[in-house]
Amino acid sequence: MRIIAAAFALFLTAGTALAADTEGQITAVDQDAMTITLADGQTYKLPAEIDMSAIEEGMEVVIAYRELDGVLQITDMLLPE
């Protein structure tokens, strides 16, 4: 029983480590690769349903993302109004 509880706790910890959020200025937009790069140098993959025309270099954004197979995939993005 103790082993099952420890394994479950490890699973919960690992799951939360995969999701994160950040904010910053967009320094590059790659429409072909569907990615943006922020001022910190990190590149994030945009979801397929996003309207790329609404995203521009220089915008300040807040994003939620998860890492999947080494790719930082955006799950939510707040754009300036």
CYANA upper distance limits for C-alpha pairs under 8 A (distance plus 0.5 A):
  1 MET  CA      5 ALA  CA      6.90
  2 ARG  CA      6 ALA  CA      6.71
  3 ILE  CA      7 ALA  CA      6.59
  4 ILE  CA      8 PHE  CA      6.60
  5 ALA  CA      9 ALA  CA      6.66
  6 ALA  CA     10 LEU  CA      6.68
  7 ALA  CA     11 PHE  CA      6.68
  8 PHE  CA     12 LEU  CA      6.80
  9 ALA  CA     13 THR  CA      6.75
 10 LEU  CA     14 ALA  CA      6.60
 11 PHE  CA     15 GLY  CA      6.63
 12 LEU  CA     16 THR  CA      6.92
 13 THR  CA     17 ALA  CA      6.84
 14 ALA  CA     18 LEU  CA      7.25
 15 GLY  CA     19 ALA  CA      7.93
 18 LEU  CA     66 ARG  CA      5.85
 18 LEU  CA     67 GLU  CA      6.22
 19 ALA  CA     64 ALA  CA      7.89
 19 ALA  CA     65 TYR  CA      6.37
 19 ALA  CA     66 ARG  CA      4.94
 19 ALA  CA     67 GLU  CA      7.53
 20 ALA  CA     64 ALA  CA      6.30
 20 ALA  CA     65 TYR  CA      6.02
 20 ALA  CA     66 ARG  CA      6.67
 21 ASP  CA     62 VAL  CA      7.85
 21 ASP  CA     63 ILE  CA      6.02
 21 ASP  CA     64 ALA  CA      4.65
 21 ASP  CA     65 TYR  CA      6.38
 22 THR  CA     62 VAL  CA      6.38
 22 THR  CA     63 ILE  CA      6.05
 22 THR  CA     64 ALA  CA      7.09
 23 GLU  CA     60 GLU  CA      7.75
 23 GLU  CA     61 VAL  CA      6.03
 23 GLU  CA     62 VAL  CA      4.69
 23 GLU  CA     63 ILE  CA      6.56
 24 GLY  CA     38 LEU  CA      6.39
 24 GLY  CA     39 ALA  CA      6.81
 24 GLY  CA     40 ASP  CA      8.09
 24 GLY  CA     60 GLU  CA      5.92
 24 GLY  CA     61 VAL  CA      6.16
 24 GLY  CA     62 VAL  CA      7.21
 25 GLN  CA     38 LEU  CA      5.90
 25 GLN  CA     39 ALA  CA      5.99
 25 GLN  CA     57 GLU  CA      8.14
 25 GLN  CA     58 GLY  CA      6.18
 25 GLN  CA     59 MET  CA      5.95
 25 GLN  CA     60 GLU  CA      4.84
 25 GLN  CA     61 VAL  CA      6.79
 26 ILE  CA     36 ILE  CA      7.10
 26 ILE  CA     37 THR  CA      6.26
 26 ILE  CA     38 LEU  CA      4.93
 26 ILE  CA     39 ALA  CA      6.69
 26 ILE  CA     56 GLU  CA      7.70
 26 ILE  CA     57 GLU  CA      5.51
 26 ILE  CA     58 GLY  CA      5.72
 26 ILE  CA     59 MET  CA      5.99
 26 ILE  CA     60 GLU  CA      6.92
 26 ILE  CA     61 VAL  CA      7.78
 27 THR  CA     36 ILE  CA      8.09
 27 THR  CA     37 THR  CA      6.18
 27 THR  CA     38 LEU  CA      5.84
 27 THR  CA     39 ALA  CA      6.15
 27 THR  CA     57 GLU  CA      5.67
 27 THR  CA     58 GLY  CA      6.51
 28 ALA  CA     36 ILE  CA      6.11
 28 ALA  CA     37 THR  CA      5.54
 28 ALA  CA     38 LEU  CA      7.57
 28 ALA  CA     57 GLU  CA      6.14
 29 VAL  CA     34 MET  CA      8.23
 29 VAL  CA     35 THR  CA      6.57
 29 VAL  CA     36 ILE  CA      5.09
 29 VAL  CA     37 THR  CA      7.06
 29 VAL  CA     55 ILE  CA      8.12
 29 VAL  CA     56 GLU  CA      7.37
 29 VAL  CA     57 GLU  CA      6.95
 30 ASP  CA     34 MET  CA      6.19
 30 ASP  CA     35 THR  CA      5.73
 30 ASP  CA     36 ILE  CA      6.71
 31 GLN  CA     35 THR  CA      7.21
 31 GLN  CA     52 MET  CA      7.42
 33 ALA  CA     45 LYS  CA      8.31
 34 MET  CA     45 LYS  CA      6.43
 34 MET  CA     46 LEU  CA      5.92
 34 MET  CA     47 PRO  CA      8.16
 34 MET  CA     48 ALA  CA      8.11
 35 THR  CA     43 THR  CA      7.00
 35 THR  CA     44 TYR  CA      5.91
 35 THR  CA     45 LYS  CA      4.92
 35 THR  CA     46 LEU  CA      5.95
 36 ILE  CA     43 THR  CA      6.10
 36 ILE  CA     44 TYR  CA      5.94
 36 ILE  CA     45 LYS  CA      7.20
 36 ILE  CA     46 LEU  CA      7.80
 37 THR  CA     41 GLY  CA      6.61
 37 THR  CA     42 GLN  CA      6.07
 37 THR  CA     43 THR  CA      4.71
 37 THR  CA     44 TYR  CA      6.79
 38 LEU  CA     42 GLN  CA      6.24
 38 LEU  CA     43 THR  CA      7.08
 43 THR  CA     72 LEU  CA      7.61
 44 TYR  CA     65 TYR  CA      8.48
 44 TYR  CA     71 VAL  CA      7.78
 44 TYR  CA     72 LEU  CA      5.48
 44 TYR  CA     73 GLN  CA      6.20
 44 TYR  CA     74 ILE  CA      6.80
 45 LYS  CA     71 VAL  CA      7.58
 45 LYS  CA     72 LEU  CA      6.52
 45 LYS  CA     73 GLN  CA      5.20
 45 LYS  CA     74 ILE  CA      6.39
 46 LEU  CA     50 ILE  CA      7.45
 46 LEU  CA     73 GLN  CA      6.84
 46 LEU  CA     74 ILE  CA      5.93
 46 LEU  CA     75 THR  CA      8.47
 47 PRO  CA     73 GLN  CA      7.86
 47 PRO  CA     74 ILE  CA      6.96
 47 PRO  CA     75 THR  CA      7.67
 51 ASP  CA     55 ILE  CA      8.13
 55 ILE  CA     59 MET  CA      7.93
 59 MET  CA     79 LEU  CA      8.17
 59 MET  CA     80 PRO  CA      7.80
 60 GLU  CA     79 LEU  CA      7.64
 60 GLU  CA     80 PRO  CA      7.27
 61 VAL  CA     77 MET  CA      7.41
 61 VAL  CA     78 LEU  CA      6.24
 61 VAL  CA     79 LEU  CA      5.76
 61 VAL  CA     80 PRO  CA      7.30
 62 VAL  CA     77 MET  CA      6.27
 62 VAL  CA     78 LEU  CA      5.61
 62 VAL  CA     79 LEU  CA      7.51
 63 ILE  CA     74 ILE  CA      7.10
 63 ILE  CA     75 THR  CA      8.03
 63 ILE  CA     76 ASP  CA      6.16
 63 ILE  CA     77 MET  CA      4.84
 63 ILE  CA     78 LEU  CA      6.75
 64 ALA  CA     74 ILE  CA      6.34
 64 ALA  CA     75 THR  CA      6.02
 64 ALA  CA     76 ASP  CA      5.53
 64 ALA  CA     77 MET  CA      6.84
 65 TYR  CA     72 LEU  CA      6.75
 65 TYR  CA     73 GLN  CA      5.78
 65 TYR  CA     74 ILE  CA      4.67
 65 TYR  CA     75 THR  CA      5.50
 65 TYR  CA     76 ASP  CA      7.38
 66 ARG  CA     72 LEU  CA      6.17
 66 ARG  CA     73 GLN  CA      5.88
 66 ARG  CA     74 ILE  CA      7.10
 66 ARG  CA     75 THR  CA      7.50
 67 GLU  CA     71 VAL  CA      5.90
 67 GLU  CA     72 LEU  CA      5.01
 67 GLU  CA     73 GLN  CA      6.54
 68 LEU  CA     72 LEU  CA      7.01
 68 LEU  CA     73 GLN  CA      7.38
